[in-house]
Amino acid sequence: MSDVPESHPRYVSLKLRDTIVAGVESGVTSIHGLMAHGRGEAFDYLIGEETQPFAMDAIRAGVATLLLAKHPVVSVNGNVAALIPGELVTLGNVLKAPLEVNIFHASKEREAAIQAHLRKHGAVDVLMPTTDAQLSFIDSNRKFVHPEGIFRADVVFVPLEDGDRCEALQKMGKTVVTVDLNPMSRTATGAGITIVDNVVRALPLLIQEVQALKKTAPILLREIVSQYSNDNALQVAIQWIRRER
């Protein structure tokens, strides 16, 4: 990136691409994550590469849901670990929610690399998948979870989710709060609350909102959640994408 000036119109986007590539080189991110990142980047163009009002509404409802949770957990895959490790650690700390490594492409080496990467950025305890606890309704590697983490959680924050696990978590009675740039994906439509935004923008805003709402009475938090409709928010996002320019 040293040869790309900050004045370049695609500077931020190119910087994020380099971060994902570095994640692959360090063993944190799967090479398949490059394709997933590119798909998300395309949708980011369509929403204007800015956090829109529909995302802010979802962030507020998502934070209220996480603050009301008895056992919230922050799920971490390779892409988010590469892109926003410090923010993940901070979010876990302010929510008093553990971080748990959960990846689609099975690799003990990559799971360990993600754990080490999070610890390098300040995480004290990072839960790892085990064979002691398994999610129902899913056959992929992501069914293996920690018994005191995702398996026990009532609310799971899953940035950059895959649709199969989102559906499984919901079927098990857990509430899923996710970040997904594609408002039409199975994850977006299956989650309880979907933040249609780039995860690198959404996480700092989530942390700010936790700080703003953490002393709010539960009855008021429940009111925030009750006034939010994920279906409506996704429709607004889709309309925004389809708007005339």
N, C-alpha and C positions, 0 to 999 in steps of 0.2 A: 504493500500500500504506500510505500514511501514515494513512489513515482506518481501518485494520484493526488493532486492538490485538494485541499478542503473545499475549494470553490467549485469543484466538479459537481454537476447536478446529481450525480449518482454516488457521491462520496459515501454517504451513510450506508446505502445498500451494498456497495462494494466492500465496505469495512465489515459488514455483517457476514457477507459471503466468505471473506477471509477468516473470520472467526470460526465459522462452521468447518472450513477446510482444515484449520488448525486443530479443531476438535477431532477430526478424522485422523490426522497425523499423530495425535497424542493417544489415540485409542479410546477417547471418550464418546465420540459420535460414530455411528455406523455410516458406511458409504451410502447406504440407502437414504440416510438423513439429508444428503445433498439434494436429492430429488424432492423430498418433502419440503425442504426449505425453499426451493425454487417455485414449487406450486403455491406456497404461502406468499411468496414475494409477488407473484402475479396478482393475487387477490388484494395485496396491500396497495398496489398501483390503483386498483379499482375503487378502493375506499379513500384514495387521496393521500395515502401515507401519513395520515394524521389520525389521532384519536377522536372519533366522532361522538356526538351526543348519545347515540344508542349504546355505544360502548361504556360511556360514563354511567348510564343508568344501570347497566349490567354489573359494572364494578361495584356500585353502591349496594345493589341487591346481593351480589356475591359475598361482599365483605360482611353484610348483616347476617347472611346464612352461616358463614364461617365463625363469626363471633357467637352465634347461638348454639353452635355445635358442641356436643359433649366430648367428642374425640375426633377433631379435625386432623387430617393428614395431608401433606404436600407430596404428591407423586412426582418423581423426577426421571426423565429419559435423557438420552444423549444430547439431543439438540438443545434443550433448555439448560442442561448442565454446562454446555459450551458457551451459550449466549449470555446467560444471566446468573452465574453461580452465586455471586455476592448477594443479589436481590432475593434469590431463593432462600439463602441462609437467613437474611434479615426478615423475610416474610414468616418463615418458620418460627423465628424468635419472638416476633411481635404477636403471633397467634398462639404461641406456646404449642405449636404443632410439629411433630417429627417430620423429617424428610425421609422418604423411602424410595430407593432405586427400583424402577420397574421398566424393563425394556422389551421390545417385541422380538428382536433378533437375538436369540439366546447366546450368551457369551459370559462366562464367569470372569474372564479377563477384563471385558469392558465394564461389567458391573463393578469390579474392584477399581478400575480406573476412574469411574464416575464418583465412587465413594471417596477416593483419594483427592480428586479434584475439588469436591465440595468441602472436604476437611481443610484443604489448602486455602480455601476462601472463608474459613472461620467456623464451619460446622463442627460441632462437638460429637454428636451422635447421629449417624446415618443408618437407618434400618435397611436391611438387605433381604431380598426374596429368599424364602426357604421352602422346603417340601413339607413343612409341618402345617402349613395353612394354604388352602387353595380356594380360589374363587369358583363359584358355580357358573354355569351357562357360558363357559368359554374353554376352548381347547388349546389356545396358543400358549407360549411361554409366559405370557403376562398373567396367567392364572396363579402362578406361584408368588405368594406375598408373605409378609411378616405377620405373625399372629397378633402382635401388639400394635401393628400399623394399619395398613389398608384393610386387613381382614376384620379388625375391630371397629374401624372408623364408621361414623355416621355421615360425615361429610368429607368428600375427597376432592382436593383441588388438583386438577389434572391438566396443566398447560400442554398443548400440542398432543392431544389424546388420539387414540385409534378407536374407531367406532365400535369394534367388537367388545372391548373392555368397558367402554362407556355403557353399552347396553347391559352388560353383565352386572356392573355395579348398580345400575338403576333397578334391575330385576331383583337384586339382593336387598333392596330397600334403602340403599345409600343414595344420598344426594350428590350429584356431580356438578362442580363448578369448573368450567373449562375456558380456555382461551383458544379460539380458532378463527383464522382469517376467512375461512370459507363458511358462510352462513347456511349453505345448502348441504354440508357434509352430514354423515350419520352421527358424528360426534355432536355437532352443533344442534341438530334437531332432536337428539336423544338425551342431551344433558338437561339438568334442571335449570342451570343458568349458563349462558354462553356469552363470553365477552368477545365480540368480533373486533379484533384489534391485533396489532403486532405485539408479541409477548414482551419485546424489549421496551415498549412504551407502557404496556399494561401493568407490569409488575411494580414499577415505582409508584404508579397511581394507586394500585391496590394497597401498597404499604402506607401511603399517605392517608387513604381512606380508613384503614384500620386504626391509625393514630387518631383520626378525627371522630370515629364512632365507638372506640373501645370502652368509653365510659357511659354510653347510651343505655338507657333502661331496656331490658329485654322486650317489654311490651311495644316500645317504639321500633326496635329492630324487627320484630315480627310484622309490624305495620308496613315497614319498607319492603319486606319480602312479599307480603300479601298484595301489594300494589303493583308488583312487577309481573309481567307476562313474557316468558321466553319466546313464545310463538310470535307475539306482537313485535318484540325487539328484533327477531330475525327477519320478519317481513319488512320492517323499516330499513334494515341493513340491505336487504335485497333490492328494495326500491331505490336506495341510495346508489347502489352499484349500477342499476339500470337507468338512472336519470340521464336526461339529455345534457350534453356538454357543449 
